[in-house]
Amino acid sequence: MEEKIKVVISTEAQLFGSSQFTLLVNVINVHNHEVVDLDVEPSILPGKLIYASAGPREVELGELEAERRTLIKEMERQVARAYEKKRLKDMTFAEQFLYGFSNVFGVYMSLFVERSQSLIPTWATEATKINDWNDVERLEADIISSEKEDSFLRRAYVINKAKLQRCLERLQIKKNENLEAGLGISLSPGDSITFPFTLRAPHLFRPRTYDAQFKVTFKDREQKRLSTHSHNQKLYFYASAFAVPTGGMLGAIAG
């Protein structure tokens, strides 16, 4: 299959935890036809998104995308909490005591690092993420349903589910309006465009590798068919600046 676009994801030479950095997504038209309605949307990002270039897209579309990401992130936390509560019920008293002690230590950790969902096994991390509507319903049936009917956690998930559904509907309507109005980006053969995304890196006590994934959609003007491609880039982050003094302090306490 002939390649129509080339995507290059780049950033600074060295990345550090807790720092602000910019990801540049460069799209090049390597086809002999013009591509239209070009759009780049982040799927997986290492850290918190601060700014995304919307180009000619309307501000409302960017606001809806931000609302969608916020709702999904909160629903994933609710799934993690429901799983955590279920696991705690199956723990022995000693295990619950150790877990409670680790939470006390986590109060200090939370000053620097967003609390991890430690009770979820590493091999189930992807399984608890929400990528599409099927994930929303499956996680509700398999995990959230274990909560009592009058549980606030369960009701909060259902409320967010309804909000997400309305947000997705408005998002699709707005995207269709933009496509009909011709507000998308066009690239002639050989032309290129760069989309900047500014992020805040996660807090890190040790070096770690993260994935950055972007979904690129466009139409070939001749074929008038929508194409979607996913592009992934691995990013290596060094530990945050506070990692060394914090480690020294903890070592002194342990000593």
N, C-alpha and C positions, 0 to 999 in steps of 0.2 A: 504494500500500500504506500503510495507516494506521500511523503511528509509535506504538510502545508505550512506549518509554523515550527519555529524553534524557540524553546523557552530556556532561559538561563537565569538561575537564582543565585544572587551574590550578596555578600555582606562584608563587614570588617574582617581584617586578617585574624584578629584575636577577639574572642567574645568572653565576657566575664559575667558570672551570676550577679543579679541585682542591678546590672547596668542597663542603660537605655541604648538600643541599637536599631538600625534600619535594615530591613530586607528589601532588596531591589529585584523585581521580577521583570526581566527584559524579554519581550515577545517580538520575534522577527518573522516577517512573512517571506518564506522561502519558496512559495508556490508561484505559478505564473498567472494566477488570477487574484483579484482583489478579495480580501476577507473583510466582512462587515460584522457589526454587532459584537465586537470583541469585548470580552469581560473576564476579569481575573478575580476570583473569590478565594479567600483562605479557608482551608478545610481543617488543617492541624497547625497550630502555632506554638512555638516554645516560649511561653510567657504570656503577658497581658498585652492585648492590642491597644495602642494609644491613638494611632492615627492611620487611616487608610485613604489613599488617593482615590477619589470617586470619579475623576475625569469629568466627562460631560453628563454623567448620571445625576439624577436629581438628588437633593439632600435627603428627601423623604425615604428613598430607597436605602441609603446608608443607615438611616435611623432604624428602619425595619430590620435590616441585617443585624445591627447591634442588639436590638430587642430579641431577635431569634437566638443569638449566641448566649445572651444573658439567661434566657429561660431554660435553654438546654443545659447550661452549666449548673444552674440551681437544681434542675430535675436530677442530674447525675449525682449531686450531693445528697439529695433526698433518697435516691436508690442506695447509695453507700450507707447512709444512716439506718435505713430499714434493714439492710444486710447485717450491719454492726449489731443492732438490737437483737436480731435473731441469733447471731453467734454468741452474744453475751449470755443468753438464756441457757445455752448448752455448755457453758464453761463451769468448771468447778470453783469453789470458793477461793482457792489459792490462785487460780488463773485470773479470776475477777480482781483479786487484790493486786496482783502484779500489773494488770492492765490499768487499774485505777492509779497506781503509783506512776506508771509511764505517762498518764494523762497530766499528772501534776507537773512532771518535768516538761511536758508539752506546752504548758503555759508560757514558759520561757522561750521555747522553740518557736512558738507562734508569733513572737515579736519579730522574727526574721523570716520564717518559712510558713507558707500556707500549710495547715495541718494535712498530712497525707492520710489517705484512706487505708491505714495499715492492716485492717482486718480483711480486706479484700486480697486474695492471693494474687501474686504477680501474673499468674497464667490466666486470670479472669479480668484483668484491667480493661482489655479491649471489649470484652463481653458486656461490660457495664457502661460503655459509652453509647451515646445517642447520635446516630448518623442519619437516620431517616425515620419516617412515621412508624414503620414496622417495629423499630427498636423501642419506641415509646410504649406501644401496646404490649409488646412481649415482656419488657421489664416490669410493667404494671401487673401483668398476669403472674409472672414468676417470682417477683420479689415484693413489690408494694402490697400485693393482695394478702401477704402474711400479717399485715397490720390490722388491728381491729377496725370495724366500720366507723366508729366515732373517733378514731385516731386523727389528731391534727396533721400529722405527717402524711397520712393517706389523703386527707382532704386537700392539703396544700399541693400534693402531686396532681390530683385531679383538676384543681383550679389552674395550675400551670399548664396542664395538658390542654385545657380549653383555650387558654390564652395563646399557646403556641399554635393551635389549629387556626385561630383567627389571624394570627400574625402571618402564617404561611399563606393563607388565602389572600391577604392584602398584598403580600410580597409578590405572589404570582400575578395578581392583577396589575401591579405597578410595573413589573417586568414586561408584561404583554403590552402595556401602554407605551413603554419606552421603545419596544421593538417596532410597534406600529408607527410611532412618531419618528423613527429613525434616529434616536438619540445615541445609539451605540457607536463605538469607535470603529473607524475603517482604516485598513492598512493596504496600501498599494504594494505590488511585488517589490521586494527588496527593502521596504520601509520597516521601521521598528519603533517600539514605544516601551517606556519603562514605568512600572507601577511601584511606588514606594510604600512600604508598610513599616511604621515605627512601633517598636514593642519595648516592654520592660521585661528583662530576662528574669527567670525564676531565681529565688534565693538558693544558693548551693553551698554545702559544706565540703563538697569534693567535686572534682571534674566529672562531667557527664555529657553524653551525646543525646541530642534531641532531633526529632524529625520536624521538618517544615514542609507542608503539603499545600499546593494550590490547585484549584480547579479552573481551567481555562476553557471558555466556550466561545464559539465564533461560527459564522456562516460563510461558505464559499458563495460569492455573488453569482457565479455561473450555475452551480448546482442548487443553490437556495436550500441547503440542508444544514441543520444545526449539528455541530460537532462538539464533543466534550472530551477533554483530556485532563488527566491528573498528573502533576509533576511534583516529585519529592526531592528534598535535599537534606542530607544529614549535617547537623551543626554541632561542633564541639565547643563546650563551654568550660572555662576554668572556674575554680571556686570563687565565691564572693569574697570581697575584701575583709569582711568580718570573720571569715572562717578560721583563720589562724589564731587571733586573740581568743575567740570563743573556745576553740579546741584547747588552748593553753589553760584557760580558766577551768574548764571541765576536768582537765588532767590534774590541776591543783586540788580541786574539790575531791576527786577520787583518791588522790594521794593522802 
